[in-house]
Amino acid sequence: MTEVEDYGRQIFEAISYANEFPVVKEKLLIMFDKLIKELSELIDEDELNDYKKAKEVVEKIPENEVEELCFTVESLYGDVENYPSYF
């Protein structure tokens, strides 16, 4: 499994938080900072670390590949809210 697959949900949340698509790398990293700050009081340390690791994955990706990352993650997670919830 690739790092993008490992942290795709967190990357998708940061993309969604940006309110634009696709998101440029700089803005995506800013969205991660905001998410991490806002979630730090709401989620446990392990889950928060997943957001930090996802941000590190994005930091390693060259700027010219971020658009493709956005489309890949959106195709994997974009329809999640359309599935029925059983909880």
N, C-alpha and C positions, 0 to 999 in steps of 0.2 A: 504494500500500500504506500502511496506517495504521501509526502507531507501535506499536499493540497487536499488529498482525500482525508487524511487524519484530522485536519483543522478546517475543512470546508464549511462546516456549519458556522463556525466563528467568523470566517472570512465573509460568508454570506450575510451575517448580521451586520458586519461593518459596512459592507456594500449597501445594504438596505438603509442603514443609518445615514448614509451620505445623501439620500434623496436625489441621486442622479445616476445615470447608467450609460456607458461604463464609467467607472471612477478612475481618475488619474492616481498614480501611486502616492503622491504627496498627500492628497486629500484622504485616501484610504488609510494611511498611517495616522493622520489626525483623528479620523473616526475611531480607530482602535484606541488611541489615547483617551478619547472621551468615553468610550464604552468601558474601558478598564477602570477609569476613575468612578464612573457612575455605578458600576457593578461591584466595586470593591467592598461595599457595605452590605450587599445583597446576596452574594454567592460565596461558597466556601473557597478556600485557598487553592485546592486542586483545580476546580473549574476556572478560577481566575487565571491560574497559570496556563491553562489551555488558550486563553485569549492572548496572553503574553507570547506564547510559543507561536501562535498563528500570526501575530504581528511580526515576529522574527522571520517567519517563512516569507511574508510579503516583502520584508526589507531585503531579502536575498534575491528576489526576482528582479530582473532588469526592467526598467521603465517600459521598454517596447513590448514586454510580454504581459503587462498588467491587464491590458484590455482583454486578451485571450483568457487570462485567469478569471476575470469578471464573467465572461460568457460561460466558461466551464463550470464555475461554481453556481451560477444562476441556473444552468441546465440541470445540475444535480439537486439543488435545493429550492428552486423557484416556485415549485408547485406544492411545497410542503403544507402551506396554509389551506390548500384546496382539498386535502385529505380529511375524511371525517375523524373526529376525535372520539375515542372511546373512554376517556378518563374524566 
